[in-house]
Amino acid sequence: MFLPPHVLLILCVFFWAGNAIVGKIASGHIPAFTLSFWRWAIALIIILPFGYRSVFRQWQFYRTNWKYLLVIAFLSVTVYNTFQYWALNWTSAINVGIISASLPIIILLLTTLTGHDKPNAYQFSGAFLAVVGVLYVISHGDIEVLLNLGVNVGDGLILVAVLGWAVYSVLLKRLPDDINQVGLLTVLIVLGVTGIIPFYTWDLMHGNTFVLDRTAIIILGYVSIFPSVLSYVFWNRAVHAGGANLAGLFVNLTPVFVAVLAIIFLGERLASYHLVGVSLIFAGIYVATRLANRSLHHNS
């Protein structure tokens, strides 16, 4: 993979934006847990012929670190994707995109808490602005919604999903540089699908099934290839090359891509609270990163 990190990240985020659109379309066609299970089952079939040799070559690493791998597989493959599809039953694709834009701040806070970064006034101020932006979006600009705990269930689920992905991104940096990315993704999918099985079983027990028609085939084809195999390989490679904070910054493109695609394909509309919320989030990211870095260079 010879593409530079920023190109990999742009493609990665664009595929994820498309995943939110396709997931919204699927919400009336394929049950969320069923979609998540078959997405990764098909992705495993696609990647297994390319990844199994690398898994066997580095088997000692996987055997020794299986608990750690189980955690990051659960956070990424199981939680992030399953909860996103689940959330789209209640919330809009645009909301998903904007709330996902809080990822850089969450990663920044996590790296600070784990001792990788030392917090300063800019970082705290930026985090505060971003949190206010997220709360503004999920409350639709009405503070009474928060006070009365009337937050949309879907918005809450996507927040949990984003938190899981942030922890995954920070933990991912601990992997050795020589680990084969395709082999790693193969292992993560195997472990992650295992975590999805209880959710999928719940769908089956409640008679939540789908018809394998043309729409379902297109949905499963897209989510199994682009946001699954390609995005994960691109993201993991970019994190190793440029770090979690750099990767997190490119998630800023998520609400832009999602909004454009949602307007074109779903007929969704931007509301004033969307614009205010995303502005606060972007301002927070700018303060916490660019201004903080300028301050450090000035003081040094």
C-alpha positions as CSV (number, residue, x, y, z in Angstrom):
1,M,0.0,0.0,0.0
2,F,2.0,3.0,-1.3
3,L,-0.6,5.7,-1.1
4,P,0.2,8.5,1.5
5,P,-1.8,8.6,4.7
6,H,-3.9,11.6,3.8
7,V,-5.2,9.9,0.6
8,L,-5.9,6.7,2.4
9,L,-7.9,8.6,5.1
10,I,-9.9,10.6,2.6
11,L,-11.0,7.4,0.8
12,C,-11.6,5.7,4.1
13,V,-13.9,8.5,5.4
14,F,-15.7,8.7,2.0
15,F,-16.5,5.0,2.2
16,W,-17.8,5.4,5.7
17,A,-19.9,8.3,4.7
18,G,-21.4,6.1,2.0
19,N,-22.0,3.4,4.7
20,A,-24.2,5.8,6.7
21,I,-26.3,6.5,3.5
22,V,-26.6,2.8,2.6
23,G,-27.3,2.0,6.3
24,K,-30.2,4.4,6.3
25,I,-31.6,2.9,3.1
26,A,-31.2,-0.6,4.7
27,S,-33.1,0.4,7.8
28,G,-36.3,-0.3,6.1
29,H,-35.1,-3.3,4.2
30,I,-32.6,-5.3,6.3
31,P,-32.7,-5.5,10.1
32,A,-29.7,-3.7,11.7
33,F,-28.1,-6.7,13.5
34,T,-28.7,-8.9,10.5
35,L,-27.0,-6.3,8.2
36,S,-24.0,-6.1,10.5
37,F,-23.6,-9.9,10.7
38,W,-23.8,-10.5,7.0
39,R,-21.7,-7.5,6.2
40,W,-18.8,-9.0,8.1
41,A,-19.5,-12.6,7.2
42,I,-19.2,-11.7,3.5
43,A,-16.2,-9.5,4.1
44,L,-14.5,-12.4,5.8
45,I,-15.2,-14.6,2.8
46,I,-13.6,-11.9,0.6
47,I,-10.5,-11.3,2.7
48,L,-9.8,-14.8,3.9
49,P,-7.9,-16.0,0.8
50,F,-5.6,-13.0,1.1
51,G,-5.1,-13.0,4.8
52,Y,-4.8,-16.5,6.1
53,R,-1.2,-17.0,5.1
54,S,-0.2,-13.8,7.0
55,V,-2.1,-15.0,10.0
56,F,-0.3,-18.3,10.1
57,R,3.1,-16.6,9.6
58,Q,2.5,-14.3,12.6
59,W,0.5,-16.9,14.6
60,Q,2.7,-16.5,17.7
61,F,1.7,-12.8,17.9
62,Y,-2.0,-13.5,17.6
63,R,-1.8,-16.4,20.1
64,T,0.1,-14.4,22.7
65,N,-2.1,-11.2,22.3
66,W,-5.5,-12.7,21.8
67,K,-7.1,-10.9,24.7
68,Y,-6.0,-7.5,23.4
69,L,-7.1,-8.4,19.9
70,L,-10.5,-9.5,21.2
71,V,-11.0,-6.1,22.8
72,I,-10.1,-4.0,19.7
73,A,-12.2,-6.4,17.5
74,F,-15.2,-5.9,19.8
75,L,-14.8,-2.1,19.8
76,S,-14.4,-1.8,16.0
77,V,-16.1,-4.6,14.2
78,T,-18.8,-5.4,16.8
79,V,-19.8,-2.2,18.5
80,Y,-19.0,0.5,16.0
81,N,-20.8,-1.0,13.0
82,T,-23.6,-2.7,14.8
83,F,-24.5,0.3,16.8
84,Q,-24.3,2.6,13.8
85,Y,-26.9,0.5,11.8
86,W,-29.0,0.3,14.9
87,A,-28.9,4.0,15.4
88,L,-30.1,4.7,11.9
89,N,-33.5,3.3,12.8
90,W,-34.1,6.4,14.8
91,T,-31.8,9.2,13.6
92,S,-30.8,10.8,10.3
93,A,-27.7,10.1,8.3
94,I,-26.7,13.7,8.6
95,N,-26.9,13.5,12.4
96,V,-24.7,10.4,12.3
97,G,-22.1,12.2,10.2
98,I,-22.0,15.3,12.5
99,I,-21.8,13.3,15.7
100,S,-19.0,11.2,14.2
101,A,-17.1,14.4,13.6
102,S,-16.5,14.5,17.4
103,L,-14.1,11.6,17.0
104,P,-10.9,13.7,16.9
105,I,-11.7,15.4,20.2
106,I,-12.6,12.1,21.8
107,I,-9.3,10.6,20.6
108,L,-7.4,13.7,21.9
109,L,-9.1,13.3,25.3
110,L,-8.2,9.6,25.5
111,T,-4.6,10.2,24.5
112,T,-4.4,12.8,27.2
113,L,-6.0,10.5,29.8
114,T,-3.6,7.7,28.9
115,G,-0.6,10.0,29.2
116,H,0.3,10.2,25.6
117,D,-0.5,13.9,25.5
118,K,-0.3,16.6,28.1
119,P,-3.5,18.7,28.3
120,N,-3.4,22.5,28.1
121,A,-5.9,25.3,28.1
122,Y,-6.4,25.1,24.3
123,Q,-7.2,21.4,24.4
124,F,-9.6,21.7,27.2
125,S,-11.3,24.7,25.5
126,G,-11.5,22.9,22.2
127,A,-12.9,19.8,23.8
128,F,-15.6,21.9,25.5
129,L,-16.6,23.5,22.3
130,A,-16.8,20.2,20.5
131,V,-18.9,18.6,23.3
132,V,-21.3,21.6,23.2
133,G,-21.6,21.1,19.4
134,V,-22.5,17.5,19.7
135,L,-25.1,18.2,22.5
136,Y,-26.5,21.0,20.3
137,V,-27.1,18.5,17.4
138,I,-28.6,15.7,19.5
139,S,-30.9,18.2,21.3
140,H,-31.9,19.8,17.9
141,G,-30.8,23.1,19.5
142,D,-33.2,22.9,22.4
143,I,-31.6,22.7,25.8
144,E,-34.9,21.5,27.3
145,V,-34.5,18.2,25.4
146,L,-31.3,17.5,27.3
147,L,-32.7,18.6,30.7
148,N,-35.7,16.3,30.2
149,L,-33.5,13.4,28.9
150,G,-35.4,13.4,25.7
151,V,-32.4,12.7,23.5
152,N,-33.0,10.6,20.4
153,V,-32.1,7.0,21.0
154,G,-30.2,6.8,17.7
155,D,-28.0,9.8,18.6
156,G,-27.1,8.1,21.9
157,L,-26.2,4.9,20.1
158,I,-24.0,6.6,17.6
159,L,-22.2,8.4,20.4
160,V,-21.4,5.0,22.0
161,A,-20.2,3.8,18.6
162,V,-17.9,6.7,18.2
163,L,-16.5,6.3,21.7
164,G,-15.8,2.6,20.9
165,W,-14.0,3.6,17.6
166,A,-11.9,6.2,19.4
167,V,-10.7,3.7,22.0
168,Y,-9.9,1.3,19.2
169,S,-7.9,3.9,17.3
170,V,-5.8,4.7,20.4
171,L,-5.2,1.0,21.2
172,L,-4.3,0.3,17.6
173,K,-1.1,2.3,17.9
174,R,0.2,-0.3,20.3
175,L,0.5,-2.9,17.5
176,P,3.9,-3.7,16.2
177,D,4.8,-2.0,12.9
178,D,5.6,-5.3,11.1
179,I,2.1,-6.7,11.6
180,N,0.5,-7.6,8.3
181,Q,-2.6,-5.4,7.9
182,V,-4.6,-7.9,5.8
183,G,-3.8,-10.7,8.3
184,L,-4.8,-8.4,11.2
185,L,-8.1,-7.4,9.6
186,T,-8.8,-11.1,9.0
187,V,-8.3,-11.9,12.7
188,L,-10.4,-8.8,13.8
189,I,-13.3,-9.8,11.5
190,V,-13.3,-13.4,12.9
191,L,-13.3,-12.1,16.5
192,G,-15.7,-9.3,15.7
193,V,-18.3,-11.5,14.0
194,T,-18.3,-13.7,17.0
195,G,-19.4,-10.7,19.0
196,I,-22.1,-9.9,16.5
197,I,-23.7,-13.4,16.7
198,P,-25.7,-12.7,19.9
199,F,-27.2,-9.6,18.2
200,Y,-28.0,-11.5,15.0
201,T,-29.5,-14.4,17.1
202,W,-31.8,-11.8,18.7
203,D,-33.0,-10.8,15.2
204,L,-33.6,-14.4,14.2
205,M,-35.5,-15.2,17.4
206,H,-37.8,-12.2,16.8
207,G,-38.5,-13.1,13.2
208,N,-36.5,-10.1,11.8
209,T,-35.4,-11.3,8.4
210,F,-35.0,-9.9,4.9
211,V,-35.6,-10.8,1.3
212,L,-32.5,-11.2,-0.8
213,D,-33.6,-9.0,-3.7
214,R,-31.7,-6.6,-5.9
215,T,-31.7,-3.8,-3.3
216,A,-30.4,-6.2,-0.6
217,I,-27.6,-7.5,-2.9
218,I,-26.4,-3.9,-3.6
219,I,-26.5,-3.0,0.1
220,L,-24.6,-6.1,1.2
221,G,-22.1,-5.7,-1.7
222,Y,-21.3,-2.1,-0.8
223,V,-21.0,-2.5,3.0
224,S,-19.0,-5.7,2.7
225,I,-16.3,-4.3,0.4
226,F,-15.9,-0.5,0.8
227,P,-16.5,0.4,4.5
228,S,-15.4,-3.0,5.6
229,V,-12.3,-4.4,3.9
230,L,-11.0,-1.3,2.2
231,S,-11.7,1.3,4.9
232,Y,-10.3,-0.9,7.7
233,V,-7.1,-1.6,5.7
234,F,-6.7,2.1,4.8
235,W,-7.4,3.3,8.4
236,N,-5.1,0.9,10.1
237,R,-2.3,1.7,7.6
238,A,-2.8,5.4,8.0
239,V,-2.8,5.2,11.8
240,H,0.5,3.4,11.8
241,A,2.0,5.8,9.3
242,G,0.7,9.1,10.7
243,G,-0.7,8.4,14.2
244,A,-4.2,8.3,15.7
245,N,-4.5,12.1,16.1
246,L,-3.8,12.7,12.4
247,A,-6.3,10.0,11.4
248,G,-8.9,11.5,13.7
249,L,-8.6,14.9,12.1
250,F,-9.6,13.5,8.7
251,V,-12.9,12.4,10.2
252,N,-13.8,16.1,10.0
253,L,-14.7,15.3,6.4
254,T,-17.4,12.9,7.5
255,P,-20.3,15.3,8.0
256,V,-19.4,17.0,4.7
257,F,-19.5,13.8,2.7
258,V,-22.5,12.5,4.6
259,A,-24.5,15.7,4.2
260,V,-23.9,15.9,0.4
261,L,-24.7,12.2,-0.1
262,A,-27.8,12.4,2.2
263,I,-29.2,15.4,0.3
264,I,-28.6,13.7,-3.1
265,F,-29.7,10.2,-2.3
266,L,-32.0,10.4,0.8
267,G,-33.6,13.8,0.3
268,E,-32.6,14.9,3.8
269,R,-32.3,18.6,4.6
270,L,-29.8,20.6,6.6
271,A,-31.3,22.3,9.6
272,S,-29.9,25.3,11.4
273,Y,-29.0,23.2,14.4
274,H,-26.9,21.0,12.1
275,L,-24.9,24.1,10.9
276,V,-24.4,25.5,14.5
277,G,-23.4,22.1,15.9
278,V,-20.9,21.2,13.2
279,S,-19.4,24.8,13.4
280,L,-18.9,24.3,17.2
281,I,-17.3,20.9,16.6
282,F,-14.9,22.2,13.9
283,A,-14.1,25.3,16.1
284,G,-13.3,23.0,19.0
285,I,-11.0,20.8,16.8
286,Y,-9.2,23.9,15.5
287,V,-8.7,25.3,19.0
288,A,-7.6,22.0,20.4
289,T,-5.1,21.2,17.6
290,R,-3.9,24.1,15.5
291,L,-4.0,26.8,18.2
292,A,-2.6,24.4,20.8
293,N,0.3,23.5,18.4
294,R,1.0,27.2,17.7
295,S,1.1,27.9,21.4
296,L,3.6,25.0,22.0
297,H,5.9,26.3,19.2
298,H,5.7,29.9,20.5
299,N,6.6,28.8,24.0
300,S,9.4,26.7,22.9
